[in-house]
């Protein structure tokens, strides 16, 4: 199996869930570049590529909780 990023060799690894549970997750890791592909990230990427209604939306910064500083006129 070849890596999508660099074309290197992909190996299967079993790792424990990061949240401290004893659940084991199967992951694919590239030996050359270290790219990791797990089921959660693959599912998230598939959902992003399938939702065309999200294209073109602009991400806006939230408004700052404090008003801007007013400069004194002198």
GUVOZA-196955 format. One record per residue (C-alpha): residue number from 0; x, y, z. Coordinates in steps of 0.02 Angstrom, whole numbers. Last residue first. Layout:
+-----+--------+--------+--------+
|   i |      x |      y |      z |
+-----+--------+--------+--------+
| NUM |      X |      Y |      Z |
...
+-----+--------+--------+--------+
//
This chain:
+-----+--------+--------+--------+
|   i |      x |      y |      z |
+-----+--------+--------+--------+
|  73 |   -311 |   3355 |   1077 |
|  72 |   -429 |   3217 |   1029 |
|  71 |   -410 |   3066 |   1140 |
|  70 |   -399 |   2901 |   1048 |
|  69 |   -542 |   2779 |   1079 |
|  68 |   -485 |   2602 |   1115 |
|  67 |   -589 |   2473 |   1022 |
|  66 |   -738 |   2394 |   1113 |
|  65 |   -706 |   2235 |   1214 |
|  64 |   -776 |   2062 |   1175 |
|  63 |   -692 |   2058 |   1003 |
|  62 |   -810 |   2004 |    867 |
|  61 |   -788 |   1828 |    805 |
|  60 |   -682 |   1811 |    649 |
|  59 |   -781 |   1765 |    495 |
|  58 |   -760 |   1611 |    389 |
|  57 |   -823 |   1645 |    216 |
|  56 |   -937 |   1520 |    134 |
|  55 |   -894 |   1480 |    -45 |
|  54 |   -909 |   1293 |    -28 |
|  53 |  -1008 |   1232 |    122 |
|  52 |  -1159 |   1185 |     15 |
|  51 |  -1050 |   1059 |    -79 |
|  50 |  -1048 |    938 |     70 |
|  49 |   -969 |    777 |      5 |
|  48 |   -785 |    830 |     18 |
|  47 |   -806 |    881 |    200 |
|  46 |   -897 |    721 |    247 |
|  45 |   -762 |    613 |    166 |
|  44 |   -625 |    707 |    256 |
|  43 |   -713 |    680 |    422 |
|  42 |   -733 |    493 |    389 |
|  41 |   -548 |    477 |    345 |
|  40 |   -499 |    575 |    501 |
|  39 |   -603 |    460 |    611 |
|  38 |   -546 |    298 |    529 |
|  37 |   -360 |    335 |    553 |
|  36 |   -231 |    393 |    427 |
|  35 |    -60 |    442 |    493 |
|  34 |     74 |    525 |    387 |
|  33 |    247 |    482 |    456 |
|  32 |    343 |    535 |    299 |
|  31 |    435 |    373 |    255 |
|  30 |    357 |    237 |    363 |
|  29 |    181 |    294 |    321 |
|  28 |     54 |    252 |    455 |
|  27 |   -115 |    165 |    440 |
|  26 |   -218 |    155 |    599 |
|  25 |   -316 |     22 |    691 |
|  24 |   -390 |     81 |    856 |
|  23 |   -380 |    -10 |   1023 |
|  22 |   -504 |     35 |   1160 |
|  21 |   -430 |     29 |   1336 |
|  20 |   -492 |    203 |   1375 |
|  19 |   -373 |    344 |   1419 |
|  18 |   -439 |    474 |   1298 |
|  17 |   -303 |    443 |   1171 |
|  16 |   -374 |    276 |   1112 |
|  15 |   -242 |    140 |   1113 |
|  14 |   -142 |    103 |    957 |
|  13 |   -138 |    -40 |    832 |
|  12 |    -30 |     -6 |    680 |
|  11 |    -48 |    -51 |    496 |
|  10 |     98 |     -6 |    382 |
|   9 |    104 |    109 |    232 |
|   8 |    261 |    114 |    122 |
|   7 |    303 |    280 |     40 |
|   6 |    211 |    364 |   -105 |
|   5 |    238 |    537 |    -28 |
|   4 |     67 |    606 |     15 |
|   3 |    -57 |    469 |    -30 |
|   2 |     55 |    337 |     49 |
|   1 |     69 |    172 |    -47 |
|   0 |      0 |      0 |      0 |
+-----+--------+--------+--------+
//
